[in-house]
Amino acid sequence: MPSLEDRGPLRVMFVITCMPVGGAETLLVELVRRMDRSRFRPELCCLKYLGPLGEVLAEEVPAFTGLLADKYDFAVLGRLTSLLRRRRIDVVVTVGTGGDKMFWGRLAGWLSGVPVRCSALHSTGLPDHVELPNRLLAPITDAFIAVAPSHGRYLVEREGCPARKVRVIPNGVDVERFRPHPPDESLRRRLGLPARAPVAAIVAALRPEKNHELFLRAADLIRREVPEARFLVVGDGAERFRLEKLACGLSLGESVQFLGTRSDVADLLALIDVLVLSSHMEANPVSILEGMACGKPVVATAVGSVPENVLDGRTGYLTTPGSAEELAARVVELLRHPERAARFGRAGRQHVAAHASCPRMVEGYQDLITEVYARKARRKRGGKARQGEAPAEPPAVAPVATTPAPRQEPCPPGSVRAGLQSP
């Protein structure tokens, strides 16, 4: 195993099932784009198919897909092991909590002799969790990456991750792209929003754990107090039909709009007065970081690591999970007191810039990878590592106690290889 100096830029393979538009996937795009190319060469493996954000990255880095046909396709292990060997990968980072990517990615990394094997976990609780097969691979895993201190504690206490192997790297957002700026009045007109109408929005995939039902029920209550209020639902998913039907049943009519997946989230945030998060559970949601970076106050349920960013009475308000009445009351309070909303927004922007920027997140990943690789290389040179021995001890935990293929030639950056065409 060569030293860092002798090896040159480390080849890092990020393994994920696919890349729809979502928080973890958005973070991965930013991470891959911002890694120091003099030290790292990132690559992407989407086991099933690329997805919208995977297609974006495939234009920028070597990308591979189609290695897994279905959950019972055990031949993926051979395909992925072969791919990692051909690409001479130094580091495997699986992205996502539990499931196929976390299992096959680490196992293939171990079998192919990849020196560094890490798992980045981005969620807490069902439907995503670390199943028994994935827990059994802890001995061959160098680090489980949590996205917030409270998330790190959750991984230890609820997901069975060894405390000494948990590393906290907080999520980060682009504070230059997401920043306060004047609203686009032409966008307001295209959305049919009255010029002076106050606007509350939620930005989240339409999945059960995001609990959009609570947002809609709160919107019904808000409208009784602020009849001119408007509501935007940004994001898409399997829950859309049910939620649109609920909005109809609540007679919200034109006051609520389902906008689906959008590429202009920063511009939409400029139009709103309050950002809302109504989730049952969260790790470290990207949407509220983006909203805070744009100078918007946040009203959110006090779940997961949300209280670490939404500082109650300082950058927004925290509410009891499941309480539409409390959520509505806090939104109404901010709509009626714009000076308080502006003060919260300024404080939120400062908080994100100091604690949750993209450079801080990227630096955390780069430091972790370098640290583990350098330590293993030193032990190898010192004769302490024998072929087949268990991996070296991982980096010290951040405070947690107080995640046969067809033969192919290497592809150039921007190209996509399919090991097996998924149906």
GIZIHU-V905144 format. One line per field, one symbol per residue. phi: phi as a letter, one per 20 degrees, with the letter a starting at -180 (. if undefined). psi: psi as a letter, one per 20 degrees, with the letter a starting at -180 (. if undefined). A space follows every 10 residues. Layout:
BEGIN
phi: ???
psi: ???
END
This chain:
BEGIN
phi: .ffgfffngf eddedbfacf faffffffgf fffeffffdb cfcccegebf mgffffffed cgccbmecea fdeffgffff gfffffelfe bdcecpemmf ffffffffff femffdccce dcbcngeebe fggfffegfd debdeedagf fffffffddm fggfdececf gccffefebf bgfefffgff emeggdffcd bccagecgff lfgfgfffgf ffffecgefc cdddpcqfeg gfffffgffe lflffcceem fcedgfffff eedbdccdff bbdbffgfff fffemdfcdb feclegffde egncdrcdcf gnefffgfff fggffecfff gfffffffgf fffecceggf ffgfffffff ffffffffff femeddgnff ffffffffgd fg..effceg dfgndcddfb fff
psi: oqrghhhapp oooppqgrmr orghhghhgg gghiqoiihq nqrpoohfrg rghhhghiih rpqqrkiogr ijniihgggh ggghghilph ppoqoqoaag ghghggghgg hjkphpoqpo pjrprqipro rghhhijhhj phqooqjqgh hghghghhij pphijpponq qqroiggnrp qqqohhgggh ikpqhjpqpq qpoqqmqgii lhggghhhhg hghhhnhiqq ppoprrahig ghhhgghghj khciippoia pqilhhhghh irhppqpkqh qqfnphhhgg ghhjkpqpoq qmqcjgiign opjgibqqrp piohgggggh ggghhimhhg ghgggghggg gghhilqghg gghgghgggg ggggghgghg hjjipqpirq qrqrqqqqog h..oqqpqqp qrpirppohp oq.
END
